[in-house]
Amino acid sequence: MRTLGSGVAASATMARSPPAHLPPPLRGSDGSHTFTFDTVSRRLPAIVRSTIAANGYAGALAADLERLAAEIAAGAPLVALTAPALLPWNAHAPMADALARRETWISAPWFLVENYMYKRIWQLTNVEHAAATGARRPGSAEPHDPFLLQKEAALHASDGALLESILPLFGSTTSASPDSPPPASIAHFVYRSLWGNRADLSISAGDGARAVGDALHAERGGGGGSAGGAARGAQVAAPPLGARVSLEQVRDGARLLCDDAPLLVAALAAPPPTGAPGGARLVVVCLDNAGLELLTDLALAAALLVGGQCDVVELVAKDAPTFVSDALPADVAETVGYLRAHASGDARALARTLDTMAADGRLLVSGGAEPFCTSPCGFWQMPRGMAERWCGASAVLLKGDANYRRLLGDAHWPHATPPAAALSAEWPAAGRTFCLRTCKSEVLVGVSAERAAAAAAESAAWLTAGTYGVVQRF
Ligand SMILES: O=P(O)(O)OC[C@H]1O[C@](O)(CO)[C@@H](O)[C@@H]1O
């Protein structure tokens, strides 16, 4: 699949202003009762330890990773990254400020701390202990990915969902038989892609099969599964996946805190904005997790192009392994390869469609060469080239919780804040940006006090268990 380099150096970031009235960021020091504190003090060390176990790392590498886990759990001060390739990362304002103030894992902003942890893991596995890992992704020129095995396990564990609830949707759009049921609408794919975000390896500390199992369990009405344990699950009845044929069933409205999918469908039907590249209708999908979620995103991309809702889909992947399961360009290629080699003819048909679209330039993958994708900066500071491209998009879809947090400065917004009021005034795709996100952190806007109270009454962990979600326009 063709990949786009950004062609923009990391230093060429926009001097865009943050959202006006940006509240303070979430931090581990918000209190021992908070999900943020639990994440930093317990979940992050668990992710580091699961990375040792999943890869069978031993010797000095395992010892250094274990030391990192202990350092996080102890709330030690942050230290500058030392790998030459990572030195520019220390200069990003959130990190430079944290170093100057001698912030710790607990006191520094949460979004910074999480991204920093993945850089520390990268530094250990690809630089300091490169000899032990080989510093290469097997069979590829890409760097070693400490989360590859977990992502592969998650992809294989997604097979049931692929066959049960993704391929039938896509098959309905291409079926030639007059007796077939009506094809799935774009809204079907949007909701499927939203709920695909429930599967997330950072939430299950890297256990791929468990993450997918939890996501399916939640979709089937069992609550949040191990995404935080029993206390986090919302017990809400839902039909089994196999019965998800109607739009309402795929939509799962009982768990949608905000549904702007009709506005997204309308944005796709509107003429392209001024500045659209070559006048083409572009949809940017800022990816989140590999595995089940990426399968739903690829189906959405294919459906958008097959249905003529746009001319080009650009999938923005990450430039470095992060949040355990975040998709890299190599993961996108591997996932399409998985479909290509699948026993199911429907999976192979989806792969053929994706391959054709990639070959004729309608499906692109970007982000792999753009350090901003895993920088600790807010989205409003994106490089000029990226901002210009997003400015010309008919729709920008931000997948997942971490992208939502980044858009909103990972801040303590009152939940009823109107989404437009929480956006940087210079955001390049205002009114055409849509977040497809299941709630896995305490960051939330655009939800009325009444709706919030109803969700809270249903589940104490409504904000963080990944059970509730939003399709939200900004
Ligand atoms: O894959 P997603 O949806 O971005 O979720 C990752 C999120 O999960 C968390 O680990 C919280 O559970 C956050 O750190 C992060 O926001």
The ligand as a MOL file (V3000), in Angstrom:
LIG
                    3D

  0  0  0     0  0            999 V3000
M  V30 BEGIN CTAB
M  V30 COUNTS 16 16 0 0 0
M  V30 BEGIN ATOM
M  V30 1 O -6.7170 2.8930 22.0890 0
M  V30 2 P -7.3760 4.1000 22.6190 0
M  V30 3 O -8.8470 4.0990 22.4270 0
M  V30 4 O -6.7460 5.3540 22.1440 0
M  V30 5 O -7.2000 4.0270 24.1480 0
M  V30 6 C -6.0170 4.1930 24.7480 0
M  V30 7 C -6.4330 4.7230 26.0420 0
M  V30 8 O -6.4480 3.7260 26.9620 0
M  V30 9 C -5.8930 4.1730 28.1340 0
M  V30 10 O -4.8290 3.3290 28.3940 0
M  V30 11 C -6.8880 4.2700 29.2020 0
M  V30 12 O -7.4530 3.0500 29.4610 0
M  V30 13 C -5.4580 5.5750 27.9200 0
M  V30 14 O -4.2070 5.6830 28.3180 0
M  V30 15 C -5.6480 5.8500 26.4940 0
M  V30 16 O -6.3340 7.0260 26.3590 0
M  V30 END ATOM
M  V30 BEGIN BOND
M  V30 1 2 1 2
M  V30 2 1 2 3
M  V30 3 1 2 4
M  V30 4 1 2 5
M  V30 5 1 5 6
M  V30 6 1 6 7
M  V30 7 1 7 8
M  V30 8 1 7 15
M  V30 9 1 8 9
M  V30 10 1 9 10
M  V30 11 1 9 11
M  V30 12 1 9 13
M  V30 13 1 11 12
M  V30 14 1 13 14
M  V30 15 1 13 15
M  V30 16 1 15 16
M  V30 END BOND
M  V30 END CTAB
M  END
